[in-house]
Every structure is written in C-alpha cells, then in structure tokens.
Amino acid sequence: MQHRIIVLGAGYTGAIAAGRLAKRLRREDVAITLVNAEPDFVERVRMHQLATGQDLKPRSFSEMFAGTGVELRVAKVTGVDVDRKTVAVTDANGAEELAYDMLVYALGSGWNAQGVPGTAEHAYEIAGRPGALRLRERLARLDAGQSVVVVGGGLTGLEAATEIAEARPDLDVALAARGGLGDWLSPKGRGHLRKVFGKLGITVHEHAAVTGVEAGRVATADGKVIPAAVTVWTTGFAVHPIAKATALEVAGTGQIVVDGTMRSVSHPDVYAIGDAAMAMGPGDKPLRMSCASGTPAAWQAADAIAARLTGGKLPNAPIRYFNQCISLGRKEGLIQYVTADDRAVQAVLTGRLAALYKELICKGAAWGVANPTLGLPTRRRRVTRERAAVGSAGKALA
C-alpha cells in the first residue's frame, strides 16, 4: 500500500512542501494529496498591489502539479482528528473524511483584529485575496481628498501605505503605528523610510495605539481622533483556529509546537510549517510569520519526511534570516540586512535597486511554487515498509 501524505493548505509553504515531497519520494510508494480551498495560487506578498488595482498573473494548481504525482483536492478543511488520523473537508459534493499516514499542516493565517472594537465591522484587511479585492473596490470609489488610514507599522502596513499613496496621490493617506516609524530598522533604514513617506505625502501618527474603529474615523489611546474614510487594518496575523481544536500541542498563539525538523512534539506523524508552526530559530527566538521563515521550513519538513521514510540522513540546516525586503511602492524599496536572529545591522539597500531586489524575491518565490518539482536534483528514494509502518503507528522515527 502507498504511504498516504496529506498536505493542508497550498500557500507558499504547502505548495512547496508537496512539490518537494514529490521530488524526493517514488510515486509507487506514496500518495501525496494537496488540499486547498481555492484552485489557484494566491501571491500573498502582493495583496497590497492587488488592492490598489494591479492585476496578478493567474497560477492554476492543476497546471502546476500536472505530471508530478501530487493529487490536488479543491476543498475547505473543516477539522482534523489527529487520533483517528483523518481530515474533514467540504467541497461542492458535500462533506468527506480523508485518511492519512502523515500530515503536513500548512493552513497559514489570516488577519488579526486584536479585539479592537469596530474593527471587524468597519476596517478592511489585505491578509488574503477576498479582503484585498474588497479594499480594491472601496478605494476605486473614493473621491480625491478623502482619507485612508493604515493601522499597523509593521512590514504589511508600510507596504500598504506606500502602495496606496503612490497609486492614488489624490488621497490623504496616513499611517498609525503603535511605536515609532520603522523603529526596528537601522538608523539608515529609518531615515530612508521617512524620506519616502515624506515624498509620498503620507502623514505618520507615531506611538498611536488605535483603540477603536468607527465609520469615518479611528480613535487612539491618547484620545486623538483620526479621520478615515477607509481604515486598513494590518496589525499582525492570527493562525487558522483548526489546530487549537485538536489534540496537538499548541502554543498560546494557536501555532503547532514543532521541533527542528518541523515535526509536532506531541504527534510525530504531523508536521507543521509556515505561519501555523511555532518553531524556534537562532537565539532561541520563535520564527516570525513570513515567507522568509515559511519557505525554508517547507524544505526542512519535506526533506525530514523523506529521510525518515527512506532511511536517509535527517536535514540539519537551522533556519536563519539574512534581510527584510520592503517594497515602498513600485519605484522604491528598502532592504534591511539583519543578523541570523533578525536584528537589524547598519547595512541597507535603498531606492530603485532595492525595489528591483524585492521584485526578484517575489518572482522567485512564485516561480518556486509554479515549478514544484524543478530547481533541485531528482532523488526519489524508495520508502521502506518498516519505516512507513512505524510512521503510521505514530512513533518517533530514527
């Protein structure tokens, strides 16, 4: 019998993991099923571009995985039973249970309203395609001079504010940040960020914790009221709630706690990657939710699964950071170089060259998804029955 591997979620991490497993394991030995709610790939790192009216290249999963041996199942995941080793899904034909021997959990994350009153009712988000398209439609209806407030001073907030300001210079764009503008960047990085924000005419409200969102305005902790015909909420991500409802060991964030090979510490037949995983990086710090963390985590998990099933050598490549890539519209960018544990150093790359660098990174990530079995040598190894049986029993593999 084939060893059944189910991958949940086909964002960057899930799609990459499925393709890498197909490259590592013999098709006669494994049945790899990729479950995703949508039939095509969403370039999540470009949602701020989609929201401002730019069209993204469609990427069909059926075309991507044609001939790879990966079976695509377009369905919504509604539950996971890690004791019975089943996944509950719903599609156009109704509800069904899928059985697995190994599970790769990559359901990712969505926007996080942080419990702030009025956010769910009045704010827009760009954590996924539906939210970005909803914001796109709303921005298109704004008249010149109307106000847009982006709440959140992280990478998503910076990219959203600059993209909107560049695409719609007729709007009054502002950013409300809990801390200082780019306060985690180096002095050179912060200086360039302020320069670009100034050129684009973006008003910055620093140390402004938003405590409420209403139709037409936001309120901050210090009593300030900021006019906002449109409020864009970018204060972080919340993981998919399914993992927390299982018997898996999860962190307070709802992320699945994993070891260095991305394997669940409580259920050895489950791997978690991307935003869904609580993995420790350099300096014993949790890896941040990002493509920079998720892609190497997907490689790590796929190679570990292949090694454990075939008797190969386990991967030993600790995940580390090199830089943070920030687009500031289509013509400007900021590449902040960092230490292995993600702390800013003095070196930065700015301007059009940085914008090109970021664009190449985005295209490279999409290429890796669109060509799931290319880019690395073919090393399909045979799955041994003994190791597959141990894996199916839920015991630790050597």
ABEGO torsion letter per residue (X at the ends): XBBBBBBBEABAAAAAAAAAAAAABBAAABBBBBBBABABBBBAAAAAAAAAGBBBBBBBAAAAABGAGBBBBBBBBABBBAAAGBBBBBBAAEBBBBBBABBBBAAEBBBBAGGBBGAAAABBBAABAAAAAAAAAAAAABBBGBBBBBBEABAAAAAAAAAAAAABAABBBBBBBABBBGAABBAAAAAAAAAAAAAAGBBBBBGBBBABBBBGBBBBAAGBBBBBABBBBAAEBBBBAAAAABABBBBAAGBBBBBAAGBBAABAABBBBEAABBBBBBGGBBBBBBAAAAAAAAAAAAAAAAAAAAGBBBBBBBBBBABBBBBBEAABBBBBBBBAAGBBBABBBBEAAAAAAAAAAAAAAAAAAABAABGBBBBBBBBBAAAAAAAAAGBBBX
